[in-house]
Amino acid sequence: MLNIDIFIPIRLNSTRLPKKHLQKINEKPVIEYLFERLEKCHEVRHVIVCTTNQPTDNELITFLEQKNIKYFRGNEKDILKRFLDAANYFETDIIVDVEGDKVFTLPFYVDKIANHLKNHDSDFVIGNDSITKFNPSNHFIHGISPSGFKKKALEKICQSKHTDNTDTGYHNFFLNSESIKSTFIPIKTDEFLDKIRLTLDYPEDLKFAETVFKQLKNNFSEEELITFFRKNPQLCLITKDLDKKWKLNYNKLKSC
């Protein structure tokens, strides 16, 4: 039997939206919404928050302990090492990586990616709008679908990488490695859905999430989510100017 766990990487010292994972939506912290949904996944054993060993994350630890949520503390900047150390600690064979700011992640895609890694020879799997070229900018697809990888693949990456700063764009270590077999899970969208941001990077993203969760609560399917957006296209105006800011920040951090 393979041990399949969800790892949620989180750190509180974000500059664009400080302590975003503890920000409240309708009186409930963001991380609690995400954890409650991920507990409904069928293919995973544990849901584990992977945070840093820095004092700035002590407040997060206090909350996790109050809610009896499993966690691991590790390297601040080298997220790949943090993942590997956590995998060794929990004896994890397959990691489903649900980023902490992806509060809309759907259990359907968590289970789909976990099942694919369990039954195929892929090393790294991620949802995408193409089966040939990775697009990190589609915040609808990456907002509902996580990535996943085998511990053996993570070990290869950690042994071969030449940097200790892997906090941003760490998927590229897998995608650009000739020794890693990557697979894209195609998710169909359209011009309208491609404009929807399902992530928490800025205050406007939080306002957007508050509106959605107020109406749909915390137990919605992909179909219900899409139907809601099509009936309320004005919601896109809340975050319409953020993609340019995100791309500038992403490219800047990735080049550091």
N, C-alpha and C positions, 0 to 999 in steps of 0.2 A: 504493500500500500504506500502510495506517495503522499507526503504531507504537503498540502496546498494551503498557503496562508496569504491573506491580504496584508500588505504593508502600506501604511499611510504615512508618507514623509511630511513632517510638519516642523516648522520653527516659527517662533513668535516675533522675531525681530524684522519683519517685513517693513520696508519704508513706505511703500505705496498705500498699503492698508494695514496699519499696525495691529498686531494681535488678531488678525482676521479670522482665525479659526475659533476664537472665543467671542467674536462679535455675535450679537444676538439677533436672530430673526424671529419676530413674534415671541420674544421672551425666552427663546431657547438657543444655546450656542450652536454655531454652524457645525462644529465637529460632532455634536450630538445627533443632528439631522442625518449626517453622513453615516455615522456608526449604526444608527437604528436601521437604515436601509440596507447596509451591507450585511447585517446579521441575518437577513432573509436569503442570502445566497446559499445554494445547495452544495456546491462543489468545493467549498473551502472549510478548513478546520478552525482557524483562528482569525480574528481581525486585530491587527497589532499596529499601534501608532509608533512610528520610528522618528523620534525627535533627537535633539542634540544634547550633549553633556554640558551645555552652557547654563549659567544661572538665569539667563533671560527666559529659559523655558521651564523654570521651576513652577510658575503659575499654571502652566499646562499640566504638569505632572500632578499637582494638587487636584485639579479637576478630574483627570483620568482616574486617580485613585478613589475619589469620591464616587465615581460611576462604575468602578470595578472593570475598567477597560485596560486590556493588556498593553504594555508599552516597552520600548527599548530605547536607551540613550546611547548615542554614539557620536562619531566624528561630525563636526559642524559643517565643514565645507566639502568633504569628500562623501557625498551621499551614497556612492557605490560601495565604499568601504563600510559605511553604516549599514547598508542592506546586507552585505556579506556577513558582518559580525552578528547581525540580528538573525540571519538564517542559520548560522552556526549555533547560536544560543538556543533557538527554538527547534532546531533540527528540521528546518524547512527545505523541501525539495523543489517546490515550484512557488514562485512569488508572483502574486498579482499586485501590481503597483497602482494604487489609487491615490493620486495626489490630493493632499488635504484641502486644496481650494476647488476641487471638482465635486462640489456638493450635490450636483445633479446626476452623478454616476448611477447607472442602472444595474441592478443585480443580474438582469438578463445577460448583459455583455460581460460582466465579471465571470459568470458561470460558463459562457461561451468560450472565453479566452482560456480559462482554467481547463476546460474539457479538451480544447484543442491541444494545449501543451501536454496534457496527460496522455493523449492518444495518438500524437503525431511526433515526427522527429524534428519539429521546429524548435529553435533555441529561444527565439524572441518573437512575440506576437503583439500586434497593436491594431486598433481600428483605424481606418483611413478612408479617404475619398478616392484612392487609386490603388491598384494592386501592384504597381511598379515603382512609384515614386512617393516618398513620404512628404506629407504636407503638415507642418506643425501649426499652421495658422488657422485651421478649421476648428474654431472653438465650440461649434455645435457637436461635431463628432467626438472630439477629445473631451468634451464636457460630459458625455454620456457613456463613453467607452474607455476603459483603462488600457494599460499595457501589461504584459506578463512575460516572465522569463524563467528559465531553469537555473537552479543554483550553480550547476556545472558551467553554464555559459557565463554567469556572473564571475565565477572564479577565474575564467580565462581572461575576461576583460580587466579584472583587478590586477592580474599578473602582467598584462601587456601595456596598460595605460602609462603615460609619462607625465601625469599631473595629479596633484592632490586636491585640485579644485574641480569637482564634478557636479556642482550644485545646479547649474543651468545647462539645459540641453543634453542631459546625460543619456537620453535615448540614442543620441548619435553615436555613442561608443559602440552600441550593439549594431546599429544600422550600417556603420562604416567599416565594420570588421569583416574581413574575408573568412574568418574562422567561425563566424556566427551565422546560422541559417535563420533569416528573418522572414516572417509571414505577415502580410497585411490582411486584416479582416475587412472586406469592403462594406461600407455603410452608405446607403443611398440617401442623398440629400438633393436639394435644388437651390436655385438662386436665392430664394427667400430664407431657407434654413441656414444657408452659409453665412448669413449676416447676423445670426443670433449668437451671442456670447454666453456660454454656460461655464463660467469660471469666476473666481473672486480675486481680482487683482487690484481693483480700484473701488472707491466709495460708490460709484455709480453701479458697479456690478452687484454690490450688496443691496442697493435699493431695488434693482431688478429682481434679485432673488427673493427679497421680502414680498414683493408683489405676487410672484409665482406661488410661493409656499402658502401665502395667505389664502389663495384660492384653491390650490390643489392638495394642500396638506403635505403628507410625506409618504404617500403610497400610490404613486402614479406610474403608469406604463409609458413607454415611448410614444405609443399612439395617442394617449391622453395628453401628453406634453405637447406634441406637435399640433393636435387639434386646438389646444388652448392658445398656442402662439398664432395660429392662422386666424382665430377668432379675435385676437387682440394684437394686430400688427403694430399698433402704436407703441407697444412695449420696447420695440427696437430703438426707438428714439432716445431711450434712457442711456444706452451705451453706444450710440452710433459713432462717436468720435474716438473710441478707445483703441480700436485695432491699430491705428497708426502709432499711438503711444506705446502699445505693447510690442510691436515689431521693432521699434527703435530700442527699447529696453532689452528685448530678447537678443538682438544682434550685438548690442554693446556688451552684455554680460557673457555671451557665448565666445566673444573674441578676447576676453580677458585672460 
